[in-house]
Amino acid sequence: MKKLFFVTLISLLFLIACSSQQKYSSANEAIKSLEKNITQIKSPGDKNLDGIQPVSYKLNNEEIIRVYDFGSEEKQEIGKKFFEESIQLLSSHAPIVYQSGKYLVLYYSHVDSKTRTPKLNETKYGEKIEKALKSI
């Protein structure tokens, strides 16, 4: 009986630990959770993608995150294709692109990477953004 109680208690603690991960209702909420000093900005570089204007944020290290809410996963896929076609013409420094449901998130890192798009572990916020977006 004591063994059953002990196993039940351990299982309960394990479930509580697993369920403690923060859940967010939107990509904007997830991005705002990254740090205290994140600022929503209106940037002249905000590029409309397939009719969708992004919400842009500046991090305390001057890096930029743009969040596009396409309303559906199908429209998000179309917006991503439009972005991929337009980015090939623009620069040699591409953002890290995240997809989460109806959201397309672009992270413009200031990392001096040897590749066109920096790797997540080369950036300050890359892995944090990925984790936050998985919690939507």
N, C-alpha and C positions, 0 to 999 in steps of 0.2 A: 504494500500500500504506500509506504514511504517512497519507494522507487517511482511509482506511478505519479505521485504528487511532484517529485523532483523533476521528472521528465516534462510534466505539464507546465511547471513553473519556468523551466528553461525554454520551452517552446513559446510560451507567452512572451517572455522577455525578448526572444529572437524576433517575433512578429512585431512587437512594439518598436524595436530598433530599425527594422526594415521599413516600417510605415512612417518614420519620422522625416523622410525626405520632403522638402517643401514642394508643393504643387502650385503652379501658376495658371491663371486663366487666359493669359495672352502672352505673346512674345514681348510686347512692350513692358509688361509687368516683370517678366523674367529678366530682361535687360536692365531694368531699373534696380533690380536686386543685386547687381554685380558689385556696386560700391556706393558709398554715401554721396560722393561729389559728382555723380553723373548728371549732366545737364542736357536738357532737350534744346536743340538749336534749330534755326532755320538757316540752312546752308545754301549758298549759290550753286554748290556742286550737287544738290539734290536732283537726281535725274528721274524723271517720270518713266516708269516701265509699264508699257501697255495700258496707259491711262491711270496708273496708280502712283500717287505721290508718297514718298517714304516719310516716316518719322525718323529724324536723325538725332543722335546723341553724341556728345563729346565727353570722353573719359578724362580723368585728371591728368593723364599723360599725353593729352591732345589727340589721341586716336579717335576715329569716328566709327560709329555703328549706325547703319541704316536698316530700318525695319519696314518691309512692304507687307501689307495685309491685303491679299488678293480675294478674300472671301470664300474661296474654295481651293481644294488641292489641284483641281483641273486647271483653273486660271493661274495658279501659282506655277505650274509646270510650263504654261505658255509664257508667263513673265520671265521665268528662268531662261528659256530658250532665247527670248528677246534680249535679255541681259548678256548671254554668252555671245550672241552675234555682235552686239554693240561693243563689248569690252575688247574684242580682238582688234578693233580699230583704234582704241584709245591709248592705252599706256603699257609700259613694260612692267608695271607694278600693280598686280591685280589683287582684289580683296579676297579674303577667305569667305566662301559662300556656304551658308547653312540653310537647310530646308527643314521646316517643321510644320506639317499640316498645311494650312493655308498661308503660312508665312515664308517669306524669303528674307534672310538677314545677311547683310554684307558687313564684314569687319575689315576696316582699312587700318592695318597695323603699320607702325613706323619702323618695324624691324628691317634691318638691312640683310635680306635673305639672298642666298645664292640662286634661289629659284624664283620664278615669276610670282608665284603665290607662296607666302611663307607657310611653314608647317605649324600646326597648332602648338607644339611644344617650344617653338622659337619665340612665341609671342607671350605677352603678359596675360592677356585675357582669353586667348583662343580656346583653351580647355574649359575655362569657367563658363564661357558662352555656350559651348556645346552641352555642358552638363545642365545649365539653366534651361536651355531649349528642350532638352529631353524631359523636363519636369512639367511640360505643358499638358 
